[in-house]
Amino acid sequence: MNKATQNIALMGHIVAGFPNFAQSLDSAIGIAIGGAEYLEVQFPFSDPNADGIAIANACEIALKNGFNTDLGFHFIAELQEKLKTLNCHTKLIIMTYGNILFCYGIKKFLQKAKEVGVWGLIVPDLSLQNDENLFKDSKKLGLQNIALIAPFTTPKRMQELNKASGEILYVIARNGITGDTTIINQNLLDYITLVKTNCTKPIALGFGIQNKEQIQNLRGVVPIVVVGSAFVRYITNLCYNSKDHKTITQSLKNFTQNLLE
């Protein structure tokens, strides 16, 4: 099969409430109808330790605008309703940090996530050994709590994470924070092979995937790619220059489609 024709799924990313509620909603709709099979909806946190400057700045602005967890669930509920009217079935994933869940109450947070139609969760700082029953309680509710694998994860640990994770695994392409471009080289390919050798679930490769050339190079290598900071930077530039709902949604749709060409 020609590499260019091999399917690859996209996981997009928005920060809920950035630059404001309406514009983040318009952006999310555009990404979804543009072809993203998954969408991370980040609930902003004051100290997002895995995120680079673009996402960290977006989180800060959303929080200054009054974002809170209840507003995040309201955002997802409204997004789900709009996607239903468009017959769009993008899977919505809450990405946030453990402190948000602790403050809200983990079980209450999970129940609310289920109520508003969330498909999965990514909580980078709640590890398998110290997850406060997040994996178990998510599974009970049918939520996909997605485990993360990093470059220095041992094969034994990979196997444990594969068993505990929801339907997919998030594989961090390199050490560091989000935002810098990841080079698709032999070291990365060898690392992906190691993950595949020890895991049975589909891989979502993220951190530093920025453009369609990288995605093209990953077709046939991983089934899912995660694009985060590139979306947030695009939203930043777009929304400060346009207040028109249709323009924002159409622009994000075009940007998403272009990534997948």
C-alpha positions as CSV (number, residue, x, y, z in Angstrom):
1,M,0.0,0.0,0.0
2,N,1.2,3.5,-0.8
3,K,2.3,5.3,2.4
4,A,0.3,8.4,1.4
5,T,-3.0,6.4,1.3
6,Q,-2.5,4.6,4.7
7,N,-5.0,5.8,7.2
8,I,-3.9,7.7,10.3
9,A,-6.2,9.2,12.9
10,L,-5.7,12.7,14.4
11,M,-6.2,13.8,18.0
12,G,-6.6,17.6,18.1
13,H,-6.3,19.8,21.1
14,I,-8.0,23.0,22.5
15,V,-7.8,24.7,25.8
16,A,-11.4,25.2,27.1
17,G,-12.1,28.9,27.6
18,F,-9.2,30.2,25.4
19,P,-9.3,32.8,24.1
20,N,-12.8,32.8,25.5
21,F,-15.7,30.4,25.8
22,A,-17.3,31.1,22.5
23,Q,-14.1,31.1,20.4
24,S,-12.8,27.9,22.0
25,L,-16.2,26.3,21.2
26,D,-16.0,27.5,17.6
27,S,-12.4,26.2,17.3
28,A,-13.3,22.8,18.8
29,I,-16.2,22.4,16.2
30,G,-13.8,23.3,13.4
31,I,-11.3,20.7,14.4
32,A,-13.9,18.0,14.9
33,I,-15.6,18.5,11.5
34,G,-12.2,18.9,9.9
35,G,-11.6,15.2,10.5
36,A,-10.1,14.8,14.0
37,E,-11.3,11.4,15.3
38,Y,-10.3,12.5,18.9
39,L,-10.2,15.9,20.5
40,E,-8.4,16.7,23.8
41,V,-10.3,19.4,25.7
42,Q,-7.8,20.7,28.2
43,F,-9.2,21.9,31.5
44,P,-6.6,24.6,32.3
45,F,-4.5,24.4,35.4
46,S,-2.3,27.1,36.9
47,D,0.9,24.9,36.8
48,P,0.6,22.7,33.7
49,N,4.1,21.0,34.1
50,A,4.0,19.0,30.9
51,D,3.0,21.9,28.6
52,G,5.1,24.3,26.7
53,I,4.7,28.1,26.5
54,A,1.8,28.2,23.9
55,I,-0.5,25.9,26.0
56,A,0.7,27.3,29.4
57,N,-0.1,30.9,28.2
58,A,-3.5,29.7,26.9
59,C,-4.3,28.1,30.3
60,E,-3.3,31.3,32.1
61,I,-5.7,33.4,29.9
62,A,-8.6,31.0,30.3
63,L,-8.2,31.0,34.1
64,K,-8.0,34.8,34.2
65,N,-11.3,34.8,32.2
66,G,-12.9,32.8,35.0
67,F,-12.6,29.2,33.8
68,N,-13.5,26.6,36.4
69,T,-14.3,22.9,36.3
70,D,-18.0,23.3,36.2
71,L,-17.7,25.6,33.2
72,G,-15.5,23.0,31.6
73,F,-18.2,20.4,31.8
74,H,-20.7,22.9,30.5
75,F,-18.4,23.5,27.6
76,I,-18.2,19.8,26.8
77,A,-22.0,19.4,27.1
78,E,-22.6,22.3,24.7
79,L,-19.9,21.0,22.3
80,Q,-21.5,17.6,22.3
81,E,-24.9,19.0,21.4
82,K,-23.5,21.0,18.5
83,L,-21.5,18.0,17.2
84,K,-24.7,15.9,17.3
85,T,-26.5,18.4,15.1
86,L,-23.6,18.1,12.6
87,N,-23.6,14.3,12.8
88,C,-20.0,14.4,13.9
89,H,-18.8,11.6,16.2
90,T,-15.4,12.9,17.3
91,K,-14.4,11.3,20.7
92,L,-13.9,13.9,23.4
93,I,-11.1,13.5,25.9
94,I,-10.6,15.7,29.0
95,M,-6.9,16.4,29.4
96,T,-6.0,18.0,32.8
97,Y,-3.9,17.6,35.9
98,G,-4.5,15.6,39.1
99,N,-5.1,18.7,41.3
100,I,-8.2,19.6,39.3
101,L,-9.7,16.1,40.0
102,F,-8.7,16.2,43.7
103,C,-10.3,19.6,44.3
104,Y,-13.5,18.5,42.5
105,G,-13.5,15.0,43.9
106,I,-12.4,12.2,41.7
107,K,-15.6,10.2,41.7
108,K,-17.7,13.3,41.2
109,F,-15.5,14.4,38.3
110,L,-15.7,11.0,36.6
111,Q,-19.5,10.9,37.0
112,K,-19.9,14.3,35.6
113,A,-17.6,13.5,32.7
114,K,-19.7,10.5,31.9
115,E,-22.9,12.5,32.1
116,V,-21.7,15.0,29.5
117,G,-20.5,12.3,27.1
118,V,-16.8,12.3,27.6
119,W,-15.0,9.4,25.9
120,G,-11.7,9.4,27.8
121,L,-9.3,11.1,30.1
122,I,-5.6,12.0,30.0
123,V,-4.2,13.0,33.4
124,P,-0.4,13.0,33.0
125,D,0.6,13.5,36.7
126,L,-1.5,10.6,38.2
127,S,0.7,7.6,37.7
128,L,-0.5,4.0,37.8
129,Q,0.9,3.4,41.3
130,N,-0.5,6.7,42.7
131,D,-3.7,7.2,40.7
132,E,-6.2,7.3,43.6
133,N,-8.2,4.6,41.9
134,L,-8.6,6.7,38.7
135,F,-8.0,3.8,36.4
136,K,-10.4,1.4,38.2
137,D,-13.2,4.0,38.7
138,S,-12.9,5.2,35.1
139,K,-13.3,1.6,33.9
140,K,-16.4,1.1,36.0
141,L,-18.0,4.0,34.3
142,G,-16.9,3.0,30.8
143,L,-14.5,6.0,30.6
144,Q,-11.2,5.4,28.8
145,N,-8.4,6.6,31.2
146,I,-5.4,6.8,28.9
147,A,-2.0,5.8,30.2
148,L,1.2,7.5,29.1
149,I,4.4,5.9,28.0
150,A,7.6,7.9,27.9
151,P,11.0,7.2,26.3
152,F,12.6,5.8,29.4
153,T,9.7,3.6,30.4
154,T,10.9,0.0,30.9
155,P,9.4,-2.9,28.9
156,K,7.9,-4.3,32.1
157,R,6.3,-0.9,32.9
158,M,5.0,-0.7,29.3
159,Q,3.2,-4.0,29.8
160,E,1.6,-2.8,33.0
161,L,0.5,0.4,31.5
162,N,-0.9,-1.4,28.4
163,K,-3.0,-3.6,30.7
164,A,-4.3,-0.7,32.8
165,S,-5.0,1.8,30.1
166,G,-8.2,2.5,28.3
167,E,-8.6,1.5,24.6
168,I,-5.5,3.5,23.5
169,L,-2.1,4.4,24.8
170,Y,-0.5,7.9,24.7
171,V,3.1,7.6,23.7
172,I,5.3,10.6,24.4
173,A,7.6,11.0,21.4
174,R,10.4,12.7,23.4
175,N,11.4,13.9,26.8
176,G,10.7,17.5,27.7
177,I,7.5,19.6,27.3
178,T,5.1,20.2,24.5
179,G,5.7,22.7,21.7
180,D,9.1,21.9,20.2
181,T,9.1,20.0,16.9
182,T,9.9,16.3,17.1
183,I,12.3,14.8,14.6
184,I,11.1,11.6,12.9
185,N,14.3,9.7,13.0
186,Q,15.5,6.1,13.5
187,N,15.7,6.5,17.3
188,L,12.1,7.5,17.4
189,L,11.1,4.6,15.1
190,D,13.1,2.1,17.3
191,Y,11.3,3.4,20.4
192,I,7.9,3.0,18.7
193,T,8.9,-0.6,17.8
194,L,9.8,-1.3,21.4
195,V,6.4,0.0,22.5
196,K,4.6,-2.1,20.0
197,T,6.6,-5.2,21.1
198,N,5.4,-4.8,24.6
199,C,1.9,-3.4,24.1
200,T,-1.2,-4.5,22.3
201,K,-3.3,-1.3,22.3
202,P,-3.3,1.3,19.6
203,I,-0.7,4.0,20.0
204,A,-1.4,7.8,20.0
205,L,2.0,9.5,19.4
206,G,2.2,13.0,20.7
207,F,4.6,15.8,21.8
208,G,6.1,17.9,19.0
209,I,3.9,16.7,16.0
210,Q,3.4,20.0,14.2
211,N,2.8,19.6,10.5
212,K,1.5,17.3,7.7
213,E,5.0,16.3,6.7
214,Q,5.5,14.6,10.1
215,I,2.1,13.0,9.9
216,Q,2.9,11.8,6.4
217,N,6.1,10.1,7.7
218,L,4.1,8.5,10.5
219,R,1.5,6.9,8.3
220,G,1.8,3.1,8.7
221,V,4.0,3.6,11.8
222,V,1.4,4.6,14.3
223,P,-2.4,4.6,14.1
224,I,-3.0,7.9,15.8
225,V,-1.0,11.2,16.0
226,V,-1.6,14.0,18.5
227,V,-1.3,17.6,17.5
228,G,-1.5,20.0,20.4
229,S,0.6,23.2,20.5
230,A,0.3,23.7,16.8
231,F,-3.5,23.9,17.2
232,V,-3.2,26.3,20.2
233,R,-0.8,28.6,18.3
234,Y,-3.1,28.6,15.3
235,I,-6.1,29.4,17.5
236,T,-4.1,32.2,19.2
237,N,-3.3,33.9,15.9
238,L,-6.7,33.4,14.4
239,C,-9.0,34.4,17.2
240,Y,-7.2,37.6,18.0
241,N,-7.7,38.7,14.4
242,S,-11.3,37.4,13.9
243,K,-14.4,37.5,16.0
244,D,-16.6,35.8,13.5
245,H,-17.9,32.4,14.5
246,K,-18.2,31.0,11.0
247,T,-14.7,32.2,10.1
248,I,-13.1,30.6,13.1
249,T,-14.8,27.3,12.6
250,Q,-14.1,27.2,8.9
251,S,-10.5,28.1,9.4
252,L,-9.9,25.4,11.9
253,K,-11.7,22.9,9.7
254,N,-9.4,23.9,6.8
255,F,-6.3,23.7,9.1
256,T,-7.3,20.2,10.3
257,Q,-8.0,18.9,6.8
258,N,-4.7,20.2,5.6
259,L,-2.8,18.3,8.3
260,L,-4.5,15.1,7.1
261,E,-4.0,15.6,3.3
